[in-house]
Amino acid sequence: MNRAIESPRILLAMALREQGSANRFAARYLGGLLPERTPEIRLLKDYIKTHGYPSATNDEIDDIAFAEYAIGGARETAQACEEAKRIRRLMHRELHDNGAGLTLRERAEGLIPLGKKLWKHYEDFKEIGIAEGTPVKLFDWQTRKIFKSLHREHIDFATSRLEPEEIPCNEAGERTVLSRYPFGAVGIFPPYNAAIGLGGLAILSSYWAGNANVIRTPSRMPLTNMELVYVLTDAMKELDFPVSAFQSVIGPAREIADYMINRSPLNAMVYYGDSEVGLQLMAQATLRGMHFVPELAGSGASLVWKDVDIDKAAQYVTHARFFGSGQICLAAKRLFLHEAIFDEFMEALVEMSNQLKVGLPEDSNTDLPALGTRALYQIIDMTAEALGKGAKLETGGYRMNVHGERDDAGLFYMPTILSDVPLDCKMWYYETFGPVLPVMRISSFEQAISQANNTPYGLRTSVYSDDPEIWQRFFDEIDAPGIAVNTDHLYFDDYYPHLGGLKTSGIHGGKYFYESLTYMKYRHFPG
């Protein structure tokens, strides 16, 4: 991956090698006439215009290959889903003397050796993640948070939320008991940008809930997730637990999702991804009677009030927007800044943003990884639209190569901050999956909350103020379940809810995955 990031020439040459001779001829001699139908073609045209035709030897192309893997489809997915159906009863039973199957407490106890196994392979996961392009800072941040949660105190806390509960009855001596039961067989679509972090969170939570799992490995970064499934399966074998509780399939996302929803015996699905696609899949699942847990896009708002410590709040906002080049669903993507401190805060924010470094994934100093082509051209177009409508460019607004040099065909994007962005610009309304931040000058709380809620998304937000009344008003009125108050917008700990959104970010609000992947059964006993 390093060679590919250092020289997009090799990646483009590899893509061209797969094309027919007519397409290669068109790219070499008629590049300027190629229709810009896809981000990949736009990148090719930009590269030819800036650096010339991207040629590479077969040895150079072969050198950037890290691993080979088999691609599956509906047939392989069907086999995995049938196996999940077969073993789902082995994953859960309520009482020890109630036939075969793991009790909640047995599954919980299994998390201790599972956690030890994951830590044992941590460096293997990191090596693969870096090879796939995940920067070491981002990998450590997301992966350690998940692995560290597998300790006794947290396991007991989470398990207690799934245990049977007896509630009062009208008649003396009678009993009503509420129990959480797993859905049974679950399909999971982890995100490519956090395959082992957020993906691992959903996978481990589903096991905790008592489900058998079929994981559609993200095709952009498949190896980390495949290794996770391999390690978990090996640990299940050592525990003498059902070894096919974790299965992975890789192939076309739409084909696999269509099979899982419309033809498979699965009972539930977890989907991380684009809101438009996710809600379409959710509608299909609902028509079939399948439980669906969406974890979708976000356009988080951050409110900075006039009474803050400017340097401290600017540090939080810089991290919230630009960490990992902003390719995080719950990142802060819109800033509402009080006019009383606007100029001073903006100066600090620009200075901090300009200090962030691009680089290779293995470099621990890398703050800004390369962008995917779709995200790259999305923010290029949104920035151009805003500037064309009169927005002010405070900093950034251009592409870079791995050395931080300006490059009109680069895969990196300079942290970009814009003010005076007209309200009809797309970056206010749609998710920006890259390092671009529109900033609105606000004079009242009412103005801030009105614009913060003027989005189809509702995932994670933050507020920075020394006034508890501002905190509470923000908490009461913001249309999002996650609120950080005077702390890291990306805050997460063992006990913190597992994301969850409102509106097109997820509908159901904040959640714990292990609860979302169970349903309530209730029973009444006479006196």
Protein Blocks (a to p, Z undefined) as FASTA:
>chain_A
ZZmmmmmmlmmmmmmmmpcfklmmmmmmmmmmpccfbfklmmmmmmmmmnopadddfklm
mmmpmbdcddddfklmmmmmmmmmmmmmmmpcfbfklogaddfklmmmmmmmmmmmmmmm
mmmmmmmmmmnopafklmmmmmmmmmmmmcfklmmmmmmmmgccddddfbghiacddddd
dfbiacddddfklmmlmmmmmmmmmmmnopacdddddfklmmlmmmmmmmmmmmmmmnop
afklpccddddfklmmmmmmmmpcbfbdcdeddfklmmmmmmmmmmnopacddddddddd
ddddfkbcfklmmmmmmmmmmgghlpafkbcfbdcddfklmmmmmmmmmmmmmmpccddf
klmkbmbdcddfklmmmmmmmmmmmmmnopacfbgjiacdfkopacfkbcbdcddddehi
afkbfklmmccdbddddddddfbfklmmmmmmmcfbdfbdcdddfbfklmmmmmmmpccf
bdcehiafkbccfklceeiiehjlnonopadfklmmpccddddddZZ
